[in-house]
Amino acid sequence: MPSPLIPKFDNFGLKENDVTDEQLYLSRRKFIGQGALAGSLAFASYLPLWAHAKASQKQGKFAAAQRSYDHKEALTRLEDITSYNNFYELGTDKSDPKTNADALQTSPWNIRIEGECAKPGNYTLEDILAPHTLEERIYKLRCVEAWSMIIPWIGFPLADLLKRFEPNSDAKYVAFETLYDKKNPLPGQKRKVVPWPYREGLRMDEAMNPLSFMAVGLYGDTLPNQNGAPIRLVVPWKYGFKSIKSIVKIRFSKTEPQTSWNDIAPREYGFYSNVNPTVNHPRWSQKRERRIGELFKVPTEMFNGYEKEVAHLYKGMDLKKFY
Ligand code: MTE
């Protein structure tokens, strides 16, 4: 069950017309399919602008979001986004998270803030969400397994959340944790797939980049449990495993935090793990990706297409190397 603390989009502060509704989106696409070719092409090139215009009503001056509409690709179907998942706490098969979604109780939900900041403490989900204006952002999610999806998220910038806790000058990194109750583990946590809890982290400047996003919904509705309810991270220029789900702890730290996949396979999953088609995974190529729901593979883009927004964060790093 989605958390009742997060209301339907009426109360998100977004009007119905501000967000991408799948039915409306699909009916427009059907119309494209039925039109004459020339007309279709003209309309198709207009479609991303239409989507952007709708979303930008809430995005204000967030220029980077515009980039994510530039790739002119269809949104992934809601059914695919919610039934083809990686959420190992709910099982390791792609269909397990949806099947076991009800095992995740999202209410009440608290997030513990720790470490190098002036305002540590236990915050309820209501405390966390209260001051934020929600917006829609259509991002490409590129999994390290070489598949990708185009997802219309609802949420707010991670930077806006972090600033509220007043991190001090020793806060060089931010660490995140997903829920783990040893006495009452989720179905997938009965096996040690990764050392639970699932942990991830970012360098502070990565976390403060305007693209880093806290999602509480998708397709204009609350986040389904299998997608990381009630609140998750989305870092679109990094491989999907950095986008940690169902967050219960955020810690500001002086040193690079331990992260789950990097802990168990450091040569396969770097701390940075920026999407990079020139650096292959030791067991497969990262040059191309399969867009879920589409027939043909497409080339993978440097930083997943967000190079303009984030390349400056990695000045001095050799982009041909694994990090
Ligand atoms: N977060 C947690 N807590 N547990 C996970 O297993 N999987 C990651 C990431 N976040 C994962 C997680 C991986 S590998 C990917 S690709 C994305 O979530 C998938 O997000 P999605 O299922 O919403 O597409």
Residues whose N, C-alpha, C, O or C-beta is under 5 A from the ligand:
A	BS01	MTE	I81 Y84 N85 N86 F87 Y88 E89 C143 T178 Y198 Q226 N227 G240 F241 S243 I244 K245
